[in-house]
């Protein structure tokens, strides 16, 4: 999705945790977090990203976990307590 294109209403903030086999060490699994606006449940942007991944990178994808956020409403946001700890 281009920065100049207006975002359709169906697009929501989507996060994908991609676990992949480390190139050269296939018994090790690495994690990559992808975050973008995408359209559930088909996730065309994520599929486009994973296609580029499989065509250009050596690390084979092990698994993908996807979450998405519905459009925020003013009444859905709550402030937590302000608290800071030093040392």
PDB file as gemmi writes it, atoms N, CA and C in Angstrom:
CRYST1    1.000    1.000    1.000  90.00  90.00  90.00 P 1                      
ATOM      1  N   UNK A   1       0.834  -1.179   0.000  1.00  0.00           N  
ATOM      2  CA  UNK A   1       0.000   0.000   0.000  1.00  0.00           C  
ATOM      3  C   UNK A   1       0.876   1.239   0.000  1.00  0.00           C  
ATOM      4  N   UNK A   2       0.624   2.150  -0.887  1.00  0.00           N  
ATOM      5  CA  UNK A   2       1.415   3.364  -1.011  1.00  0.00           C  
ATOM      6  C   UNK A   2       0.996   4.396   0.030  1.00  0.00           C  
ATOM      7  N   UNK A   3       1.943   5.259   0.435  1.00  0.00           N  
ATOM      8  CA  UNK A   3       1.638   6.311   1.400  1.00  0.00           C  
ATOM      9  C   UNK A   3       0.677   7.341   0.817  1.00  0.00           C  
ATOM     10  N   UNK A   4       0.589   7.417  -0.505  1.00  0.00           N  
ATOM     11  CA  UNK A   4      -0.254   8.426  -1.141  1.00  0.00           C  
ATOM     12  C   UNK A   4      -1.673   7.938  -1.380  1.00  0.00           C  
ATOM     13  N   UNK A   5      -1.904   6.625  -1.328  1.00  0.00           N  
ATOM     14  CA  UNK A   5      -3.236   6.085  -1.529  1.00  0.00           C  
ATOM     15  C   UNK A   5      -4.080   6.302  -0.279  1.00  0.00           C  
ATOM     16  N   UNK A   6      -5.337   6.740  -0.436  1.00  0.00           N  
ATOM     17  CA  UNK A   6      -6.189   6.821   0.744  1.00  0.00           C  
ATOM     18  C   UNK A   6      -6.505   5.406   1.234  1.00  0.00           C  
ATOM     19  N   UNK A   7      -6.529   5.238   2.541  1.00  0.00           N  
ATOM     20  CA  UNK A   7      -6.743   3.914   3.106  1.00  0.00           C  
ATOM     21  C   UNK A   7      -8.236   3.583   3.115  1.00  0.00           C  
ATOM     22  N   UNK A   8      -8.634   2.470   2.493  1.00  0.00           N  
ATOM     23  CA  UNK A   8     -10.042   2.068   2.550  1.00  0.00           C  
ATOM     24  C   UNK A   8     -10.463   1.771   3.981  1.00  0.00           C  
ATOM     25  N   UNK A   9     -11.750   1.919   4.252  1.00  0.00           N  
ATOM     26  CA  UNK A   9     -12.269   1.717   5.596  1.00  0.00           C  
ATOM     27  C   UNK A   9     -12.064   0.293   6.099  1.00  0.00           C  
ATOM     28  N   UNK A  10     -11.956  -0.678   5.209  1.00  0.00           N  
ATOM     29  CA  UNK A  10     -11.831  -2.077   5.605  1.00  0.00           C  
ATOM     30  C   UNK A  10     -10.452  -2.420   6.159  1.00  0.00           C  
ATOM     31  N   UNK A  11      -9.481  -1.550   5.962  1.00  0.00           N  
ATOM     32  CA  UNK A  11      -8.123  -1.842   6.411  1.00  0.00           C  
ATOM     33  C   UNK A  11      -7.996  -1.593   7.907  1.00  0.00           C  
ATOM     34  N   UNK A  12      -7.340  -2.529   8.587  1.00  0.00           N  
ATOM     35  CA  UNK A  12      -7.124  -2.446  10.032  1.00  0.00           C  
ATOM     36  C   UNK A  12      -5.651  -2.703  10.326  1.00  0.00           C  
ATOM     37  N   UNK A  13      -5.196  -2.221  11.465  1.00  0.00           N  
ATOM     38  CA  UNK A  13      -3.820  -2.481  11.867  1.00  0.00           C  
ATOM     39  C   UNK A  13      -3.653  -3.981  12.099  1.00  0.00           C  
ATOM     40  N   UNK A  14      -2.692  -4.582  11.418  1.00  0.00           N  
ATOM     41  CA  UNK A  14      -2.462  -6.023  11.466  1.00  0.00           C  
ATOM     42  C   UNK A  14      -1.025  -6.289  11.880  1.00  0.00           C  
ATOM     43  N   UNK A  15      -0.841  -7.235  12.769  1.00  0.00           N  
ATOM     44  CA  UNK A  15       0.492  -7.639  13.210  1.00  0.00           C  
ATOM     45  C   UNK A  15       0.642  -9.129  12.954  1.00  0.00           C  
ATOM     46  N   UNK A  16       1.773  -9.505  12.371  1.00  0.00           N  
ATOM     47  CA  UNK A  16       2.055 -10.913  12.118  1.00  0.00           C  
ATOM     48  C   UNK A  16       3.388 -11.274  12.762  1.00  0.00           C  
ATOM     49  N   UNK A  17       3.388 -12.343  13.542  1.00  0.00           N  
ATOM     50  CA  UNK A  17       4.626 -12.889  14.094  1.00  0.00           C  
ATOM     51  C   UNK A  17       5.034 -14.029  13.169  1.00  0.00           C  
ATOM     52  N   UNK A  18       6.126 -13.831  12.459  1.00  0.00           N  
ATOM     53  CA  UNK A  18       6.603 -14.808  11.475  1.00  0.00           C  
ATOM     54  C   UNK A  18       7.785 -15.550  12.074  1.00  0.00           C  
ATOM     55  N   UNK A  19       7.644 -16.856  12.213  1.00  0.00           N  
ATOM     56  CA  UNK A  19       8.756 -17.677  12.679  1.00  0.00           C  
ATOM     57  C   UNK A  19       9.341 -18.388  11.463  1.00  0.00           C  
ATOM     58  N   UNK A  20      10.661 -18.310  11.345  1.00  0.00           N  
ATOM     59  CA  UNK A  20      11.315 -18.881  10.177  1.00  0.00           C  
ATOM     60  C   UNK A  20      12.592 -19.602  10.585  1.00  0.00           C  
ATOM     61  N   UNK A  21      12.993 -20.553   9.737  1.00  0.00           N  
ATOM     62  CA  UNK A  21      14.225 -21.307   9.978  1.00  0.00           C  
ATOM     63  C   UNK A  21      15.415 -20.429   9.618  1.00  0.00           C  
ATOM     64  N   UNK A  22      16.371 -20.356  10.507  1.00  0.00           N  
ATOM     65  CA  UNK A  22      17.559 -19.544  10.297  1.00  0.00           C  
ATOM     66  C   UNK A  22      18.394 -20.148   9.168  1.00  0.00           C  
ATOM     67  N   UNK A  23      18.719 -19.363   8.131  1.00  0.00           N  
ATOM     68  CA  UNK A  23      19.542 -19.893   7.041  1.00  0.00           C  
ATOM     69  C   UNK A  23      20.894 -20.373   7.569  1.00  0.00           C  
ATOM     70  N   UNK A  24      21.328 -21.525   7.141  1.00  0.00           N  
ATOM     71  CA  UNK A  24      22.597 -22.093   7.587  1.00  0.00           C  
ATOM     72  C   UNK A  24      22.480 -22.869   8.887  1.00  0.00           C  
ATOM     73  N   UNK A  25      21.418 -22.646   9.638  1.00  0.00           N  
ATOM     74  CA  UNK A  25      21.152 -23.354  10.897  1.00  0.00           C  
ATOM     75  C   UNK A  25      19.665 -23.733  10.915  1.00  0.00           C  
ATOM     76  N   UNK A  26      19.228 -24.639  10.043  1.00  0.00           N  
ATOM     77  CA  UNK A  26      17.788 -24.908   9.889  1.00  0.00           C  
ATOM     78  C   UNK A  26      17.109 -25.458  11.141  1.00  0.00           C  
ATOM     79  N   UNK A  27      17.882 -25.921  12.121  1.00  0.00           N  
ATOM     80  CA  UNK A  27      17.269 -26.420  13.349  1.00  0.00           C  
ATOM     81  C   UNK A  27      16.922 -25.279  14.318  1.00  0.00           C  
ATOM     82  N   UNK A  28      17.385 -24.051  14.013  1.00  0.00           N  
ATOM     83  CA  UNK A  28      17.067 -22.888  14.831  1.00  0.00           C  
ATOM     84  C   UNK A  28      15.940 -22.084  14.187  1.00  0.00           C  
ATOM     85  N   UNK A  29      15.047 -21.531  15.021  1.00  0.00           N  
ATOM     86  CA  UNK A  29      13.938 -20.737  14.525  1.00  0.00           C  
ATOM     87  C   UNK A  29      14.081 -19.313  15.041  1.00  0.00           C  
ATOM     88  N   UNK A  30      13.944 -18.362  14.138  1.00  0.00           N  
ATOM     89  CA  UNK A  30      14.042 -16.938  14.439  1.00  0.00           C  
ATOM     90  C   UNK A  30      12.646 -16.329  14.311  1.00  0.00           C  
ATOM     91  N   UNK A  31      12.404 -15.196  14.971  1.00  0.00           N  
ATOM     92  CA  UNK A  31      11.110 -14.524  14.908  1.00  0.00           C  
ATOM     93  C   UNK A  31      11.260 -13.151  14.281  1.00  0.00           C  
ATOM     94  N   UNK A  32      10.312 -12.811  13.421  1.00  0.00           N  
ATOM     95  CA  UNK A  32      10.241 -11.493  12.787  1.00  0.00           C  
ATOM     96  C   UNK A  32       8.819 -10.974  12.985  1.00  0.00           C  
ATOM     97  N   UNK A  33       8.677  -9.708  13.378  1.00  0.00           N  
ATOM     98  CA  UNK A  33       7.351  -9.124  13.578  1.00  0.00           C  
ATOM     99  C   UNK A  33       7.082  -8.134  12.448  1.00  0.00           C  
ATOM    100  N   UNK A  34       5.969  -8.333  11.762  1.00  0.00           N  
ATOM    101  CA  UNK A  34       5.537  -7.489  10.652  1.00  0.00           C  
ATOM    102  C   UNK A  34       4.283  -6.745  11.093  1.00  0.00           C  
ATOM    103  N   UNK A  35       4.224  -5.441  10.833  1.00  0.00           N  
ATOM    104  CA  UNK A  35       3.051  -4.647  11.215  1.00  0.00           C  
ATOM    105  C   UNK A  35       2.703  -3.722  10.065  1.00  0.00           C  
ATOM    106  N   UNK A  36       1.448  -3.764   9.650  1.00  0.00           N  
ATOM    107  CA  UNK A  36       1.000  -2.979   8.505  1.00  0.00           C  
ATOM    108  C   UNK A  36      -0.521  -2.908   8.541  1.00  0.00           C  
ATOM    109  N   UNK A  37      -1.100  -1.992   7.788  1.00  0.00           N  
ATOM    110  CA  UNK A  37      -2.548  -1.953   7.641  1.00  0.00           C  
ATOM    111  C   UNK A  37      -2.939  -2.965   6.582  1.00  0.00           C  
ATOM    112  N   UNK A  38      -3.914  -3.807   6.907  1.00  0.00           N  
ATOM    113  CA  UNK A  38      -4.324  -4.875   6.007  1.00  0.00           C  
ATOM    114  C   UNK A  38      -5.810  -5.152   6.182  1.00  0.00           C  
ATOM    115  N   UNK A  39      -6.374  -5.923   5.278  1.00  0.00           N  
ATOM    116  CA  UNK A  39      -7.798  -6.196   5.261  1.00  0.00           C  
ATOM    117  C   UNK A  39      -8.080  -7.643   5.671  1.00  0.00           C  
ATOM    118  N   UNK A  40      -8.704  -7.810   6.843  1.00  0.00           N  
ATOM    119  CA  UNK A  40      -9.069  -9.144   7.321  1.00  0.00           C  
ATOM    120  C   UNK A  40     -10.343  -9.582   6.605  1.00  0.00           C  
ATOM    121  N   UNK A  41     -10.581 -10.840   6.389  1.00  0.00           N  
ATOM    122  CA  UNK A  41      -9.789 -12.006   6.776  1.00  0.00           C  
ATOM    123  C   UNK A  41      -8.837 -12.489   5.692  1.00  0.00           C  
ATOM    124  N   UNK A  42      -8.775 -11.813   4.548  1.00  0.00           N  
ATOM    125  CA  UNK A  42      -7.943 -12.310   3.439  1.00  0.00           C  
ATOM    126  C   UNK A  42      -6.494 -11.871   3.543  1.00  0.00           C  
ATOM    127  N   UNK A  43      -6.210 -10.733   4.176  1.00  0.00           N  
ATOM    128  CA  UNK A  43      -4.867 -10.196   4.399  1.00  0.00           C  
ATOM    129  C   UNK A  43      -4.017 -10.138   3.119  1.00  0.00           C  
ATOM    130  N   UNK A  44      -4.454  -9.360   2.119  1.00  0.00           N  
ATOM    131  CA  UNK A  44      -3.692  -9.293   0.862  1.00  0.00           C  
ATOM    132  C   UNK A  44      -2.291  -8.712   1.021  1.00  0.00           C  
ATOM    133  N   UNK A  45      -2.111  -7.733   1.901  1.00  0.00           N  
ATOM    134  CA  UNK A  45      -0.787  -7.140   2.097  1.00  0.00           C  
ATOM    135  C   UNK A  45       0.171  -8.155   2.727  1.00  0.00           C  
ATOM    136  N   UNK A  46      -0.304  -8.912   3.689  1.00  0.00           N  
ATOM    137  CA  UNK A  46       0.533  -9.939   4.324  1.00  0.00           C  
ATOM    138  C   UNK A  46       0.907 -11.021   3.320  1.00  0.00           C  
ATOM    139  N   UNK A  47      -0.042 -11.450   2.512  1.00  0.00           N  
ATOM    140  CA  UNK A  47       0.263 -12.463   1.492  1.00  0.00           C  
ATOM    141  C   UNK A  47       1.282 -11.937   0.490  1.00  0.00           C  
ATOM    142  N   UNK A  48       1.155 -10.667   0.129  1.00  0.00           N  
ATOM    143  CA  UNK A  48       2.130 -10.061  -0.792  1.00  0.00           C  
ATOM    144  C   UNK A  48       3.518 -10.048  -0.157  1.00  0.00           C  
ATOM    145  N   UNK A  49       3.595  -9.679   1.134  1.00  0.00           N  
ATOM    146  CA  UNK A  49       4.868  -9.661   1.843  1.00  0.00           C  
ATOM    147  C   UNK A  49       5.474 -11.068   1.925  1.00  0.00           C  
ATOM    148  N   UNK A  50       4.661 -12.065   2.256  1.00  0.00           N  
ATOM    149  CA  UNK A  50       5.169 -13.433   2.372  1.00  0.00           C  
ATOM    150  C   UNK A  50       5.618 -13.992   1.024  1.00  0.00           C  
ATOM    151  N   UNK A  51       4.968 -13.553  -0.053  1.00  0.00           N  
ATOM    152  CA  UNK A  51       5.400 -13.982  -1.386  1.00  0.00           C  
ATOM    153  C   UNK A  51       6.783 -13.413  -1.706  1.00  0.00           C  
ATOM    154  N   UNK A  52       6.995 -12.135  -1.395  1.00  0.00           N  
ATOM    155  CA  UNK A  52       8.315 -11.517  -1.597  1.00  0.00           C  
ATOM    156  C   UNK A  52       9.340 -12.224  -0.723  1.00  0.00           C  
ATOM    157  N   UNK A  53       8.969 -12.516   0.530  1.00  0.00           N  
ATOM    158  CA  UNK A  53       9.859 -13.227   1.454  1.00  0.00           C  
ATOM    159  C   UNK A  53      10.309 -14.545   0.835  1.00  0.00           C  
ATOM    160  N   UNK A  54       9.361 -15.354   0.381  1.00  0.00           N  
ATOM    161  CA  UNK A  54       9.717 -16.686  -0.137  1.00  0.00           C  
ATOM    162  C   UNK A  54      10.524 -16.612  -1.425  1.00  0.00           C  
ATOM    163  N   UNK A  55      10.351 -15.532  -2.213  1.00  0.00           N  
ATOM    164  CA  UNK A  55      11.095 -15.400  -3.470  1.00  0.00           C  
ATOM    165  C   UNK A  55      12.493 -14.813  -3.301  1.00  0.00           C  
ATOM    166  N   UNK A  56      12.732 -14.073  -2.203  1.00  0.00           N  
ATOM    167  CA  UNK A  56      14.010 -13.367  -2.096  1.00  0.00           C  
ATOM    168  C   UNK A  56      14.867 -13.754  -0.899  1.00  0.00           C  
ATOM    169  N   UNK A  57      14.282 -14.318   0.152  1.00  0.00           N  
ATOM    170  CA  UNK A  57      15.051 -14.643   1.350  1.00  0.00           C  
ATOM    171  C   UNK A  57      15.281 -16.143   1.474  1.00  0.00           C  
ATOM    172  N   UNK A  58      16.362 -16.508   2.167  1.00  0.00           N  
ATOM    173  CA  UNK A  58      16.716 -17.913   2.317  1.00  0.00           C  
ATOM    174  C   UNK A  58      15.989 -18.608   3.464  1.00  0.00           C  
ATOM    175  N   UNK A  59      15.540 -17.874   4.469  1.00  0.00           N  
ATOM    176  CA  UNK A  59      14.905 -18.484   5.635  1.00  0.00           C  
ATOM    177  C   UNK A  59      13.501 -18.966   5.327  1.00  0.00           C  
ATOM    178  N   UNK A  60      13.295 -20.279   5.379  1.00  0.00           N  
ATOM    179  CA  UNK A  60      11.970 -20.847   5.112  1.00  0.00           C  
ATOM    180  C   UNK A  60      11.031 -20.540   6.274  1.00  0.00           C  
ATOM    181  N   UNK A  61       9.817 -20.106   5.941  1.00  0.00           N  
ATOM    182  CA  UNK A  61       8.834 -19.763   6.970  1.00  0.00           C  
ATOM    183  C   UNK A  61       8.358 -21.030   7.676  1.00  0.00           C  
ATOM    184  N   UNK A  62       8.386 -21.002   8.994  1.00  0.00           N  
ATOM    185  CA  UNK A  62       7.908 -22.111   9.820  1.00  0.00           C  
ATOM    186  C   UNK A  62       6.436 -21.924  10.157  1.00  0.00           C  
ATOM    187  N   UNK A  63       6.070 -20.720  10.663  1.00  0.00           N  
ATOM    188  CA  UNK A  63       4.680 -20.452  11.025  1.00  0.00           C  
ATOM    189  C   UNK A  63       4.438 -18.946  11.044  1.00  0.00           C  
ATOM    190  N   UNK A  64       3.165 -18.584  10.945  1.00  0.00           N  
ATOM    191  CA  UNK A  64       2.757 -17.182  10.979  1.00  0.00           C  
ATOM    192  C   UNK A  64       1.551 -17.064  11.903  1.00  0.00           C  
ATOM    193  N   UNK A  65       1.646 -16.157  12.876  1.00  0.00           N  
ATOM    194  CA  UNK A  65       0.519 -15.886  13.781  1.00  0.00           C  
ATOM    195  C   UNK A  65       0.074 -14.458  13.528  1.00  0.00           C  
ATOM    196  N   UNK A  66      -1.221 -14.278  13.241  1.00  0.00           N  
ATOM    197  CA  UNK A  66      -1.751 -12.983  12.826  1.00  0.00           C  
ATOM    198  C   UNK A  66      -2.779 -12.473  13.833  1.00  0.00           C  
ATOM    199  N   UNK A  67      -2.681 -11.193  14.159  1.00  0.00           N  
ATOM    200  CA  UNK A  67      -3.713 -10.517  14.947  1.00  0.00           C  
ATOM    201  C   UNK A  67      -4.042  -9.213  14.241  1.00  0.00           C  
ATOM    202  N   UNK A  68      -5.279  -8.754  14.413  1.00  0.00           N  
ATOM    203  CA  UNK A  68      -5.637  -7.468  13.823  1.00  0.00           C  
ATOM    204  C   UNK A  68      -6.542  -6.723  14.781  1.00  0.00           C  
ATOM    205  N   UNK A  69      -6.520  -5.421  14.666  1.00  0.00           N  
ATOM    206  CA  UNK A  69      -7.237  -4.534  15.564  1.00  0.00           C  
ATOM    207  C   UNK A  69      -8.373  -3.889  14.811  1.00  0.00           C  
ATOM    208  N   UNK A  70      -9.586  -4.003  15.356  1.00  0.00           N  
ATOM    209  CA  UNK A  70     -10.713  -3.289  14.759  1.00  0.00           C  
ATOM    210  C   UNK A  70     -10.477  -1.797  14.898  1.00  0.00           C  
ATOM    211  N   UNK A  71     -11.193  -1.051  14.110  1.00  0.00           N  
ATOM    212  CA  UNK A  71     -11.041   0.396  14.145  1.00  0.00           C  
ATOM    213  C   UNK A  71     -11.324   0.905  15.557  1.00  0.00           C  
ATOM    214  N   UNK A  72     -10.427   1.768  16.054  1.00  0.00           N  
ATOM    215  CA  UNK A  72     -10.572   2.279  17.423  1.00  0.00           C  
ATOM    216  C   UNK A  72     -11.722   3.279  17.489  1.00  0.00           C  
ATOM    217  N   UNK A  73     -12.456   3.200  18.577  1.00  0.00           N  
ATOM    218  CA  UNK A  73     -13.534   4.142  18.858  1.00  0.00           C  
ATOM    219  C   UNK A  73     -13.109   4.961  20.068  1.00  0.00           C  
ATOM    220  N   UNK A  74     -13.656   6.158  20.226  1.00  0.00           N  
ATOM    221  CA  UNK A  74     -13.264   6.985  21.375  1.00  0.00           C  
ATOM    222  C   UNK A  74     -13.524   6.297  22.712  1.00  0.00           C  
ATOM    223  N   UNK A  75     -14.600   5.506  22.815  1.00  0.00           N  
ATOM    224  CA  UNK A  75     -14.912   4.854  24.083  1.00  0.00           C  
ATOM    225  C   UNK A  75     -14.116   3.574  24.322  1.00  0.00           C  
ATOM    226  N   UNK A  76     -13.301   3.148  23.348  1.00  0.00           N  
ATOM    227  CA  UNK A  76     -12.546   1.906  23.523  1.00  0.00           C  
ATOM    228  C   UNK A  76     -11.150   2.142  24.104  1.00  0.00           C  
ATOM    229  N   UNK A  77     -10.761   3.404  24.219  1.00  0.00           N  
ATOM    230  CA  UNK A  77      -9.420   3.725  24.720  1.00  0.00           C  
ATOM    231  C   UNK A  77      -9.502   4.079  26.199  1.00  0.00           C  
ATOM    232  N   UNK A  78      -8.669   3.428  26.997  1.00  0.00           N  
ATOM    233  CA  UNK A  78      -8.618   3.725  28.425  1.00  0.00           C  
ATOM    234  C   UNK A  78      -7.181   3.996  28.817  1.00  0.00           C  
ATOM    235  N   UNK A  79      -6.992   4.948  29.704  1.00  0.00           N  
ATOM    236  CA  UNK A  79      -5.658   5.267  30.195  1.00  0.00           C  
ATOM    237  C   UNK A  79      -5.333   4.380  31.386  1.00  0.00           C  
ATOM    238  N   UNK A  80      -4.125   3.881  31.417  1.00  0.00           N  
ATOM    239  CA  UNK A  80      -3.668   3.108  32.564  1.00  0.00           C  
ATOM    240  C   UNK A  80      -3.049   4.039  33.592  1.00  0.00           C  
ATOM    241  N   UNK A  81      -2.757   3.506  34.768  1.00  0.00           N  
ATOM    242  CA  UNK A  81      -2.139   4.349  35.788  1.00  0.00           C  
ATOM    243  C   UNK A  81      -0.716   4.738  35.366  1.00  0.00           C  
ATOM    244  N   UNK A  82      -0.333   5.965  35.643  1.00  0.00           N  
ATOM    245  CA  UNK A  82       1.023   6.431  35.356  1.00  0.00           C  
ATOM    246  C   UNK A  82       1.932   5.958  36.477  1.00  0.00           C  
ATOM    247  N   UNK A  83       2.946   5.214  36.116  1.00  0.00           N  
ATOM    248  CA  UNK A  83       3.824   4.670  37.135  1.00  0.00           C  
ATOM    249  C   UNK A  83       5.206   4.463  36.519  1.00  0.00           C  
ATOM    250  N   UNK A  84       6.210   4.883  37.238  1.00  0.00           N  
ATOM    251  CA  UNK A  84       7.588   4.700  36.771  1.00  0.00           C  
ATOM    252  C   UNK A  84       8.429   4.169  37.901  1.00  0.00           C  
ATOM    253  N   UNK A  85       9.321   3.253  37.587  1.00  0.00           N  
ATOM    254  CA  UNK A  85      10.213   2.695  38.595  1.00  0.00           C  
ATOM    255  C   UNK A  85      11.642   2.885  38.116  1.00  0.00           C  
ATOM    256  N   UNK A  86      12.463   3.413  38.969  1.00  0.00           N  
ATOM    257  CA  UNK A  86      13.873   3.568  38.654  1.00  0.00           C  
ATOM    258  C   UNK A  86      14.684   2.659  39.569  1.00  0.00           C  
ATOM    259  N   UNK A  87      15.700   2.077  39.048  1.00  0.00           N  
ATOM    260  CA  UNK A  87      16.610   1.196  39.782  1.00  0.00           C  
ATOM    261  C   UNK A  87      15.881  -0.032  40.213  1.00  0.00           C  
TER     262      UNK A  87                                                      
END                                                                             
